[in-house]
Amino acid sequence: MATACPPLSLPSTSLLRGGRSARAGPRRRQQLSAVRCSAVGEAVAEEASVGTAEEPLLVSAIRGKKVDRPPVWLMRQAGRYMKSYQSLCERYPKFRERSENVDLVVEISLQPWKVFKPDGVILFSDILTPLPGMNIPFDIVKGKGPVIYDPLRTAAAVNEVREFVPGEWVPYVGQALNLLRQEVKNEAAVLGFVGAPFTLASYCVEGGSSKNFTMIKKLAFSEPEILHNLLQKFTTSMVNYIKYQADNGAQAVQIFDSWATELSPADFEEFSLPYLKQIVDSVKKTHPDLPLILYASGSGGLLERLPLTGVDVVSLDWTVDMAEGRKRLGSNVAVQGNVDPGVLFGSKDFITRRIYDTVQKAGNVGHVLNLGHGIKVGTPEENVAHFFEVAKGIRY
């Protein structure tokens, strides 16, 4: 049973209701207190509908339909912070061993689903997974991250890059997505993801992660035709990959352009925006109802440009105030985010207040509650449980 505790004080305004702020009444204070005090793992009373037989809650919210509460999932939700994942890593120490095996991909993807019941179940994979199928050898080295053995810095090297055919190179991805759909049904949306062309090119030109992005900027500003050739190859391949994921069960796909925000606005418009728009346009021709989410960390300086890609959802990090972000993005795009991952190291009362602040500022239409970046290693699992309990107890 939940432990009794005093009511949690609320801000002067509660959640938006019908587009207006309303003071928190006794029922809201009582509900929030009950959520705050519920034991870890205990189901929240009066659970909101988690979707219908036809459509998960997350998809409905993205489409702008009226929902009881914001759907919620976390980036980097599978793995890293969970003890069950750490135990599995001891048996299978190599990342690619875990991410390229159907049974392990499904098991890891479902670990948070079985414990927290998020509204989105994201495929356990990596944005670099397609690279071998494009004739780009890579590995993920513990303590170092991605390593591209032969960085792509010349026209000759880029000419050797092949178009990615997912069914030939990553059949385990399609099989895993199908199994995930069977497991979660429509109680949650199964999410796929891909890397954006500029971000993938950054890894491949730099040879791995980078702090300064010297090599790709050197290529962009001295031999831009070589980079554009590479970006086009990634664009064509990611269109193939998104469609493949959708055909095998993904109900929404997130595009990660993590490094695009290293570009100035003018350079973003040359080296990222056209390729993102091309991806969206191509996917929508054959999969018009597939929701596409765009995430670019540190995107405050580019925010007005992100909806120009045509995506359905823009995911905000915590450096942008949610209310200001919604105003800058405009009314034609849904929003995801944007709680600071560090908040999950705070007290449960603190976590609760931050969740309510984010949801209130986002409003009651077209919001997917999430962190502003991936969940951090060492995050207490009981705080993650509390995050989901509070989020799923919210009512608009």
C-alpha positions in Angstrom: 0.0 0.0 0.0 1.0 3.6 -0.5 2.6 5.3 2.5 0.6 8.1 4.0 2.2 11.5 3.7 1.2 15.2 3.8 -0.2 16.8 0.6 2.4 18.2 -1.8 2.2 21.9 -2.3 1.5 23.0 -5.9 2.3 26.1 -8.0 -0.5 28.7 -8.1 -1.7 27.3 -11.5 -2.4 23.8 -12.3 -2.6 22.1 -15.7 -4.1 23.8 -18.7 -7.7 23.0 -19.1 -9.4 24.0 -22.4 -6.5 26.4 -23.1 -6.9 28.3 -19.8 -4.9 28.1 -16.5 -6.9 26.9 -13.6 -6.1 26.9 -9.9 -5.3 23.6 -8.4 -8.4 22.4 -6.6 -8.5 19.9 -3.7 -9.0 16.9 -6.1 -5.9 17.8 -8.1 -3.8 18.2 -4.9 -5.2 15.0 -3.5 -4.4 13.1 -6.7 -0.9 14.5 -7.0 -0.2 13.6 -3.4 -1.4 10.1 -4.0 0.8 9.7 -6.9 3.8 11.2 -5.1 3.3 8.8 -2.2 2.6 5.6 -4.1 5.1 2.8 -3.6 7.5 2.1 -6.4 6.0 -0.3 -8.9 2.4 0.2 -7.6 -0.2 0.9 -10.3 -1.5 4.4 -10.3 -5.2 4.7 -9.3 -7.7 5.7 -12.0 -5.2 4.9 -14.8 -5.9 6.9 -18.0 -6.7 5.0 -21.1 -3.5 3.8 -22.7 -4.8 3.7 -26.2 -7.4 1.9 -28.2 -7.5 -1.3 -30.2 -6.7 0.8 -33.2 -4.2 3.3 -32.0 -1.8 3.8 -29.0 -2.1 6.9 -26.8 1.2 8.3 -28.1 0.1 8.2 -31.7 -3.2 9.8 -30.8 -1.5 12.6 -29.0 0.9 13.3 -31.9 -2.1 13.5 -34.3 -3.5 16.2 -32.1 -6.5 14.2 -30.9 -8.0 14.8 -27.4 -6.4 12.6 -24.8 -6.7 12.2 -21.1 -3.0 12.8 -20.3 0.3 13.3 -22.1 1.9 10.0 -23.2 5.3 9.4 -21.7 8.5 7.5 -22.6 12.2 8.2 -22.0 15.1 8.5 -24.5 17.7 5.8 -23.9 14.9 4.1 -22.0 16.3 0.6 -22.7 19.5 -0.2 -20.9 22.3 1.8 -19.1 20.6 2.6 -15.8 18.7 -0.6 -15.3 20.2 -3.4 -13.2 18.6 -6.0 -15.4 20.5 -4.5 -18.4 23.8 -4.4 -16.5 23.4 -8.1 -15.7 22.8 -8.9 -19.3 25.9 -6.9 -20.3 28.0 -9.1 -18.1 26.9 -12.1 -20.2 27.1 -10.3 -23.5 29.8 -7.6 -23.1 29.9 -6.3 -26.7 27.3 -3.7 -27.7 26.9 -5.0 -31.2 26.5 -8.5 -29.8 23.5 -7.2 -27.9 22.1 -4.9 -30.6 22.3 -7.3 -33.5 20.7 -10.4 -31.9 16.9 -10.6 -32.3 16.3 -12.3 -28.9 18.5 -9.8 -27.0 17.1 -6.8 -28.8 13.6 -7.8 -27.9 14.5 -8.7 -24.3 16.4 -5.3 -23.7 13.6 -3.3 -25.4 11.0 -4.9 -23.1 12.9 -4.5 -19.9 11.6 -1.0 -19.1 8.2 -1.9 -20.5 7.8 -4.7 -18.1 8.7 -2.6 -15.1 7.4 0.9 -15.9 4.8 0.5 -18.7 5.8 3.5 -20.8 3.6 4.7 -23.6 6.4 4.2 -26.1 8.6 1.1 -26.4 11.7 2.0 -28.4 13.8 -0.5 -30.3 17.2 -1.2 -28.7 19.7 -0.4 -31.4 22.1 2.3 -32.5 22.0 5.0 -35.2 25.2 3.5 -36.7 23.7 0.0 -37.2 23.2 0.6 -40.9 26.9 1.4 -41.6 28.2 -2.1 -42.4 25.4 -2.4 -45.0 26.8 0.8 -46.6 30.3 -0.5 -46.7 31.4 1.5 -43.7 33.0 -0.8 -41.1 32.6 0.4 -37.5 32.5 -0.9 -33.9 31.4 0.5 -30.6 34.3 0.2 -28.1 33.5 0.2 -24.3 34.8 3.4 -22.8 35.4 5.0 -26.2 32.2 4.8 -28.1 31.8 4.5 -31.9 34.9 3.9 -33.9 34.9 4.3 -37.7 38.0 2.4 -38.9 38.5 4.3 -42.2 37.0 7.8 -42.0 35.4 9.1 -45.1 37.4 12.2 -46.1 37.9 11.9 -49.8 35.8 11.6 -52.9 37.1 8.2 -53.6 36.1 7.0 -50.1 32.6 8.4 -50.4 32.2 6.8 -53.8 32.7 3.4 -52.1 29.6 4.0 -49.9 26.7 1.8 -51.0 23.0 2.3 -50.7 21.6 0.6 -47.6 19.2 -2.3 -48.2 17.7 -3.0 -44.7 16.2 -6.4 -45.5 19.6 -7.8 -46.6 21.7 -6.3 -43.8 19.6 -5.9 -40.7 16.8 -8.5 -40.8 17.1 -8.8 -37.1 15.7 -5.2 -36.8 12.5 -6.2 -38.7 12.1 -9.4 -36.8 12.5 -7.6 -33.4 10.0 -4.9 -34.3 7.4 -7.5 -35.3 8.0 -9.3 -32.0 7.7 -6.1 -30.0 4.4 -5.3 -31.7 3.1 -8.7 -30.8 4.2 -8.2 -27.2 2.9 -4.7 -26.4 0.0 -4.8 -28.9 -1.4 -1.2 -28.8 -0.9 -0.7 -25.1 2.1 1.3 -26.2 3.5 2.6 -29.5 6.5 0.7 -30.8 9.2 3.3 -31.8 11.9 2.9 -34.4 14.7 5.4 -35.0 17.4 6.4 -37.4 20.3 8.8 -37.5 20.0 12.0 -39.6 22.4 12.4 -42.6 24.5 15.1 -41.1 24.9 13.3 -37.8 25.8 10.0 -39.5 28.3 11.9 -41.8 29.8 13.6 -38.8 30.7 10.2 -37.2 32.0 8.8 -40.5 34.2 11.8 -41.4 35.5 12.4 -37.8 36.1 8.7 -37.3 33.9 8.6 -34.2 32.6 11.1 -31.6 34.0 14.6 -31.6 34.2 17.7 -29.5 35.2 20.2 -32.2 33.9 18.6 -35.5 37.0 19.9 -37.2 37.2 17.3 -39.9 33.6 17.5 -41.1 33.7 21.3 -41.1 36.9 21.2 -43.0 35.3 19.0 -45.6 32.1 21.1 -45.6 33.9 24.4 -46.2 36.7 23.3 -48.4 35.2 20.5 -50.5 31.4 20.7 -50.0 30.6 18.6 -53.1 32.1 15.6 -51.4 30.1 16.1 -48.3 26.9 16.6 -50.3 27.5 13.4 -52.1 27.8 11.6 -48.7 24.8 13.3 -47.3 22.7 12.3 -50.3 23.7 8.7 -49.8 22.7 8.7 -46.2 19.4 10.4 -47.1 18.5 7.7 -49.6 19.5 5.0 -47.2 17.6 6.4 -44.2 14.5 6.7 -46.3 14.8 3.0 -47.0 15.5 2.3 -43.3 12.5 4.3 -42.0 10.1 2.6 -44.4 11.6 -0.8 -43.5 11.0 -0.1 -39.8 7.4 1.0 -40.5 6.7 -2.0 -42.6 7.8 -4.3 -39.8 5.8 -2.7 -37.0 7.2 0.7 -36.0 4.3 3.0 -35.3 6.5 6.1 -35.1 10.1 6.8 -36.0 12.5 9.3 -34.3 15.2 10.9 -36.4 18.3 11.8 -34.3 20.2 14.8 -35.7 22.3 15.2 -32.6 25.2 17.0 -34.2 23.3 19.3 -36.6 23.3 22.0 -33.8 27.1 22.3 -34.3 26.3 24.1 -37.5 25.5 27.8 -37.8 21.9 28.5 -39.0 23.2 29.2 -42.5 25.2 26.0 -42.6 22.3 24.0 -41.1 20.2 25.3 -44.1 22.8 23.9 -46.5 24.0 20.7 -44.9 21.1 19.4 -42.8 17.7 20.9 -43.5 17.4 19.9 -47.2 18.2 16.3 -46.4 15.9 16.1 -43.5 13.1 17.6 -45.6 13.9 15.1 -48.4 13.6 12.2 -45.9 10.2 13.4 -44.6 8.8 14.1 -48.0 9.9 10.7 -49.4 8.6 8.7 -46.4 5.3 10.6 -46.4 4.7 9.7 -50.0 4.4 6.0 -49.1 3.7 6.2 -45.4 1.6 9.3 -44.9 0.3 8.3 -41.5 3.7 7.4 -40.0 4.5 10.0 -37.3 8.1 11.3 -37.6 9.9 12.8 -34.6 13.0 15.0 -34.9 15.5 15.4 -32.1 18.5 17.7 -32.2 20.2 18.4 -28.8 21.0 22.0 -28.1 18.6 23.2 -30.8 17.6 26.5 -29.3 19.4 28.5 -32.0 17.7 26.6 -34.8 14.3 26.0 -33.4 12.2 27.9 -35.9 13.9 26.0 -38.7 13.1 22.5 -37.4 9.4 22.5 -38.4 10.5 23.4 -41.9 11.6 19.7 -42.3 7.9 18.7 -42.2 8.2 16.4 -39.2 5.2 15.8 -37.0 7.0 16.3 -33.7 10.0 18.3 -32.6 11.7 17.1 -29.4 13.1 19.8 -27.2 16.0 19.6 -24.8 15.9 21.2 -21.4 17.8 24.3 -22.5 14.6 25.7 -24.1 11.7 26.7 -21.9 8.8 24.6 -23.0 6.3 27.5 -23.2 8.8 29.6 -25.3 9.6 26.5 -27.4 5.9 25.9 -28.3 5.5 29.6 -29.2 8.6 29.6 -31.4 7.7 26.3 -33.1 4.2 27.3 -34.0 0.9 25.5 -33.8 1.4 23.0 -36.7 3.8 20.7 -35.0 3.6 18.6 -31.8 6.3 18.8 -29.2 8.2 16.2 -27.1 10.2 16.7 -23.9 11.8 18.3 -22.1 12.6 17.5 -18.5 16.3 17.7 -17.7 17.7 14.1 -17.2 19.5 15.4 -14.1 16.1 16.0 -12.5 15.8 12.3 -12.0 18.6 12.5 -9.4 16.5 14.9 -7.3 13.9 14.2 -4.6 10.6 12.7 -5.6 8.9 16.0 -4.7 11.3 17.9 -7.0 10.7 15.4 -9.9 7.0 15.8 -9.5 7.1 19.6 -9.6 9.3 19.6 -12.7 6.9 17.2 -14.5 3.9 19.3 -13.7 5.7 22.5 -14.8 6.6 20.9 -18.2 3.1 19.6 -18.8 1.5 22.8 -17.8 3.7 24.8 -20.2 3.2 22.3 -23.0 -0.6 22.5 -22.9 -3.1 19.8 -23.4 -2.7 19.1 -27.1 0.1 17.5 -29.0 2.6 16.9 -26.2 4.7 13.7 -25.6 6.3 13.9 -22.1 10.0 12.9 -22.2 13.4 13.9 -21.0 15.3 16.5 -23.0 18.0 14.0 -23.7 18.8 10.4 -22.8 18.5 9.0 -19.3 21.9 9.1 -17.5 23.9 6.1 -16.2 23.4 5.8 -12.5 19.9 7.2 -12.4 18.0 5.6 -9.5 15.4 3.1 -10.8 13.0 4.1 -8.1 13.1 7.7 -9.4 12.4 6.5 -12.9 9.4 4.6 -11.5 8.2 7.7 -9.7 8.6 9.7 -13.0 6.3 7.3 -14.8 3.8 7.1 -11.9 3.4 10.8 -11.7 3.2 11.3 -15.4 0.6 8.6 -15.9 -1.5 10.0 -13.0 -1.8 13.4 -14.7 -5.3 14.4 -16.0 -5.8 17.3 -18.3 
